[in-house]
Amino acid sequence: MGMAGVALGSVLHTHGPARGDDSNTGTHRGKPHFTPKAKCVIWLFLCGGVSPMESFDPKPALDRYDGKTIERTPHAAILDPTKNPFQVELERDAETRPLLRTQTKFKRYGASGLPISDFFPQIGTCADDMSVVRSFWTTTPLHEAQLQFHTGRAPREGGLPTIGSWVTYGLGSLNENLPEYVVLGKPSDSCCGGNLVHGAGYLGPQYAGVRVHPERSDPIPYLRVETGNVLPGERAAQLATLAKLNRLGYIEYPDDPDLTARIKSYELAARMQTSVPRALDLDAEPQHTKQLYGLEESKTRAFGTLCLTARRLAQRGVRFIQVFHQTSGFGPWDAHRSLFKEHQEPAQQVDQPIAGLIKDLKQRGMLDETLVVCATEFGRTPTTAMTKYGHQGREHNPFGFTCWLAGGGVKGGVTHGETDELGYHAVEDRHYITDLHATIVHQLGLDSRKLDIPGRRRLDIDHGEPIWPILE
């Protein structure tokens, strides 16, 4: 093994004559299995559990039965476990509490007439570009569902790759000077998965997401200049020296995944010395673009910065960009006490930036090849939260909830799937969360079954099934 061949081999494997069938995957890494509809993904994740009944799945029946219990409405049958094959035990006996009327109004937007709540008037202006799926379900009512949403399995089955790492593993990079998989914003704490929500599990750390902090002077920790006397060129030389030392260790330990990832990180870091500052330079954007994302308003500046950064990274070929809306605790959307207040405030933070992202991608001709996904770990119950919270919030509900997609070859202005009249259970065209994963990898031109690893058998539910009715 020639030391100089480590970096060269990596480049050729993806882009040059050295690329061939990967012995681990049975596929050409970096080459789609079939013609893709999308080149990259911007994954927006709203931590805490957004209420479908106050966002994209209106339920007028909640207003009619406000204050009653499910047993005293015509919907008592939804409590029958034989009619709910995905029944799990809800925390704090949420099923026995009074129903809570919808905490906002809905309007119809666009030529499609898509109903969207008053919490999201700006997103509403993008209705004709959106596919809203109202029938997702998962298996845990706790916030560890954030990790389950990203891996497809319950957290106790840890060490599994996330959807971003699978995409990175299957397709590689479009820009060797930037990470293939970037994470913006702060995931929730370890109770909900922490760094595991952008980890690569058994695929190896080289396929994990790279945390980038666009608001900091040192956006990526290992690019930090430790003293004011070190010039960028000198820092690049330091990183190159560290990479050489690690390659010497690689001769003795060629199968060490941590060492492989470290070598890759130092080689990438040297290239990122100039490419990252350019990619994160939002001052280069015109004033009207900053206004589009809400960068001039205090409520929208933080998330708007992340969304604009996501567009700049997608523009430069980053394959998977994960954007977390997280402020504290389990997430800003965890609405147990006052759903109106606990949704109004975070909605004001994200509404303008998300709409700005879709409009910006569209006007640049990027939306067709960029798949935007807006997800959350579960929904909220149609009943109220605990009495001590004043019956104005909602508990966690894994039985039926909503996520939406835009661009990247999905239909616009459509809804798919249904929950029951109270918004409790998905009852029509139900989709486990890995169906969303399957939709993403399909639009990127990948067959997930050709990405299997010998000795790591994946169940059918791990692969999921693309949501065909929303695809063009």
N, C-alpha and C positions, 0 to 999 in steps of 0.2 A: 504494500500500500504506500504509494507516494503521498507525502503530506499535502503537497499542492493539489493532489487529485481529489481531496475531500470536497472542497467547495466546487471545483469544476465538475465532479461527478454529480453533485446535487443539481447543478444547473443543466447539465446535459440530460439528466434523467427526465427532467420535466420538459425541456425545450429542444433537445438536440438528438443526434443519432444514437446516444446511449439509452434513450427511452425504449422500453420494451414491456412485455407482460410482467407485471409485478408478481413475484412468487407468492406474496402474501394475499393478494387480492384477486388475481386472475383477470385483471383489467389493466388498461393503460392509465396510470395515475396522471392526472392533468389533462386527460382527453375524455370528453363526455361519451357515454355509451350510445347516445342517439342525439339528434339535433335538439339543442336546448331552446327554450323560449326566453330564458333569463340568464344573465351572466353573473349577477350578484344579488345578495339579499341584505335588506336593512330590516332588522328584527327589533321592533319596539316592544318592550315588556313593561307593563304597568303593575308594579308590585303591590300586593295586598288584597286583590280580588275585586274587580270592577263589577258593579251590579248591572246585569243585563236589562233589568226592568227600568233602569234609569239611564240607559245608554242607547242600545240598538234593538231591544226586544220589548216593545210596549205591551202592557198587560192591563187592559181596562177592567178586567174582573177584580183586580186588587182594590179598585176604588169601590166597586159594588159590595165587596165583602169585608171592607176595612173594619178591623176590630173583632171579627169573628175568628174562631179556630177552624182548622181544616175539617175536623170531625163534624162541624155544624154547617158545612157547605156541601154542595153536590160533589165535592172532590175528595171525600174521605177515602175513596178507593186507591188514591195514589200512595196511601200509607201501607198498602198491602204488599209485603215483600214478594209474593208470588207474581205480582204485576210489575215489580221493579227489580230486574235481575242484577242491577248494579248497586243495590242498596248497601250502604255502609252506615255505621253508627255516627250520627251527627253529634257534635259537641254541644253540651249544655241543653239537651232536649229541645232543640229549636222547633221541632214539629208541633209541640203542644202549645206554643205561644200564639197570640193573636196575629192575624194578617195585617200587614202595613200597606196603606194606600201608596200609589206611586208618588214619589217625592219631587217630580218635575213634570213638565209637559213635553209633548212631542210635536214636531212639524215634519211635513214631507218636503224633500229636497230634490232638485234636479228634474230632468225629464222622466227619470225612473220613478219618482215619488217615494224614494227610500225614506222610511221614518227614522228620525234621529232626534234624540232628546235635546232640550234647551241647554243642557250642559255643554253641548258641542256644536255651536252654530257655525264655526269656521270649518270644522270637519264636514259639516253638512253641505257646504259648497262644493265638496269633492265627491258627493254621493254617486255620481254617474261613473266614477272610476273604482268604486268599491264593491267587493263581494263580501257580504256579511253572512257568517255561518253561525247559526243560533243553537246548535245542537251538540256541542262538545260535552264530554263527561270525563271524569277522572275518578280515582279510587281513594283519595284521602281528603278529609275536611280540614287538615292542619296546614300551616304555611310551608311545611316541608314539600307541599305540592309544587312549589316553585322549582325545586330540583327535579321532581318527577316530570314536570312539564318539559324540561329541557333534555332529559335523558329517556323518558318513556317508561321508566320503572320506579317503583316505590324506593325511597331513600335507603331503606335497610338493605337493598340490593346494590350497594355502592360500587364505585369503581367503573361506572359505565360512561361511554362517550356521550357528549352532548350533540345536539343537531349541528351546531356550528363546527365542531371538530370532525363530524362525518363528512360535511361538505368540504372542509379543508383537506381531509385525507383523500377524498375522491378526486378532487379537481386541482389541488395545488394553487399556485399563484398566478395572477395576471400582471404583477408588478414585483420584481425581486427586491426592490428598494423599500417596500413597505410590508408589514405583516400580512399574512393571508387572512387572519381572523382577528378582528379588533373588538375590544369591549370598551364602551363608553358609559359613563355613569357608574354608580356604586350598586352592586348587587346587595340583597339583604344579608343579614349576618348569618353565622353558621347554623342557626336554628332552621333556616330556610334553604340551606345549601351553600351559602357563602361563595367562595371561589370555585366550588365544584360545578356551579351552574354554567361556567365557561371552561370546564376542564375537559380532558380528552380520555380519561379513564385508561383502559387497557390499550388504546391506540398509541399511547406514549405522549409525554409532555410536549414534544415538538408540534403537536396538532392542537394544543390548547390555545384559548384566546389570549391575546396580549392586552393588558389593561393600558389604556391611554387616557391621560388627564389633560384635555385641551385648555382647562382654566389655569393650569400651573405653568411656571417658568421651566420646569423639568417634566414634560408630559409623560415620558417613559423613564422609570427609575434608573435603568442601567445606561441611559444616555446622560445622566446627570454629571455635570462638571463639578468636582468636589471643592476646588478652590478657584478663586478669581484669577489665578496665574496660569491656569491650564487653557490653552487655546484649543479650538475645535480640532485642528489637525493633530495636535498632540494627543488629545483624547482618542481620536481614531487610531493612532499608533498604539496606544495602550491596549485598546480593545483587540487590535490585530495580534499583539504579543500574547495576550491572554488566550486567544484562539489557538495560536501555535502551541502554547503549553498544553492546552486541553487536547490537541491532536496527538501530542506525544503520549498522553494517557490513553487515548483512543486505540493506539497500537496494541496496548496490553489488554484493554477492555472494550473491544469493538462492539459488543452487544449491550452495553450499558445505555439504556434509553435516556437517563438523566444527563449523561455526558454528551450524548448525541444532541439532545435539546440545547444544552449549554453552548456547544460549538455553534450550532445554528443561530442561537441568540446573539453571540458575539459577532459572527459574520454579518448578520442582519443589522446589528447595531452600528457597525462601521458604515454600512451603506445608508443607514437612516440618519446619520449625522446631518446631512443636508436635506434629504427628502422629507423628513418629518416636519421640520420647521416650515417648509413651504406648504405642506399639506394642511397644517394647522393655522396658517396665517389668515385669519378671518378679516384682518384689516385690508386684505387685497380685494375683498368683496365690495361691490358697489352699494351705495346707501339703500337703494330700493330693495336689494336682496336682504340686507340686515333687517329692514322693516318687515319684510315678508315673513321672517322667522320670529319676529318679536324681540329682537336683540336690544331694542331701545326702551323696552318696558321692564320694570323690575320683576313682575310676576312671571314673565315668559323668558327672561334672559338666560337663565341657567339651562333649561331644557332646549330652548332655541339654539343655544350654542352647540349642544350635543347633536341636534338634528342637522344643523348646517355643516358641522364637522363630518357627520355621516355621509352627507351628499358629496363633500369634497373627497372623502376616502373612496366612495363608490366610483366617482369620476376618475380616480387614479388607479382603479383596478383591484381594490381590496375586495375579496370574495364574500366575506360574511362579516357584517357589522352589527353588533349587538348593543342596543341602547336601552339602558335601564332608567325608568322613572322611579327613583327611590329617594326619600328624604330622611326617614328615620324609622326605627322599630321594624315591624313586619312589612311596612309599606304604607304610603299615603292613602291608598284606597281601602284600607281595612276599616270599614264603616260600621262599628258596633254601637257607637253612642248617638250620633246624629248623622244619618245618611246624607241629608241635604248639605250640611256644612262639610262633612268629610268627603263629599264628592264635588261640591262646587269649587272648593279651593284647589284641589289637584287638577280638576278639569280646566280651570283658568290658566294653570301652568303649562298644560300640554296642547290645548285646543289649537291655538294659533301656530305653534311650531310644527305640529304634525300636518296641519293643512298647508302650511308654507312648504314643507318638504315635498308633499305630493305635487303641488303646483309648480315648484321649482324644477323637479325632475321632469315633469310633463313639458314645460316650456323649453327645456334643454334637449328634448328628444330622448331622455334617459329612462322614462318610466316604462317603456315597452320592454327594456332589458333589465330593469331593476325591480325585484319583487319586494314590496313593502308588506310586512306582517305586523299587525298590532294584536298582542296577546296579553293574557292575564292568567293567573294560576287556577282560579275557579270563579264561580259567581257568588251571589248572595241569596239567602233564603227569602221566600215571599213573606215569612213571618218575622216578627220583631226579635231583637236581641234581648238580653237579660233585663229583668224588671228594674234593676238598679241603674240601668242606662236610660230609663224613661220611655221605653218602647218606641224609640225613634230611629234605631239602627237595625241592621240585618246581620245575621250570622253567616258563616261560610257555607257555600252550597256546591258540592262537587258533581251533582246529578245532572245539571244542565246549565250551560253558560255560552257566552258569545265571544268570538274573535273575528277579525276581518282582515282581508288582504286587498292589495291594489297593485296594478302593474304586472310586469313579468308574465304576461300571457293568461291572466285571469280575467273573467268577464267583469264588466262594470255595471253598477246599478242593480245588482241582484241580491236576493236573500236565499238562503238554503237551510233546510232543517227547521224543526219547530220544537218548542217546549210546550208543556201542557198549558191550560188556560191561566194558571197561577204563576207560570214561569219556574216551576219546581224541578220537573224532570224533562230531559230530552225524550221526545216520544216519536219523532219522525226524522228519518235519515240521521240516526245517531252516529257520532264519530268520537272514538277514543282519541286522545291527544296525538298519538303517533300518526294519525291520518293527516294531520297538519304537517308533520315532518315529511311524510311520504309525498305530499303535494309539493313541498319545497324542492326535494331532491329530484322529483320528476321534472319540474319546470327547469331545473338546471341541467337536465339531460343525463341523469344518473339512474341506474338500476341498483337499488340498495342491496339486492341479493348478490350482486357481483362485488360488493365491498366487504363481504363476510371474512372473518379471520379464522384460520384453522384452529380448532380447539375452543372457539368461542361461539357456540351455537346460539343463534338468535331465534326467538319465537316469531310466529307470524305477526303477533300483535306489536312486536318491536319494530317490524318493518312498516306496518300500517298499510293503508290503501289510499291512493290519491283521491281527492274529492272531485271526481270527474265532472259533475254537473256545473261547477263554477269555472271550469277551464275552457279556454277558447279552442 
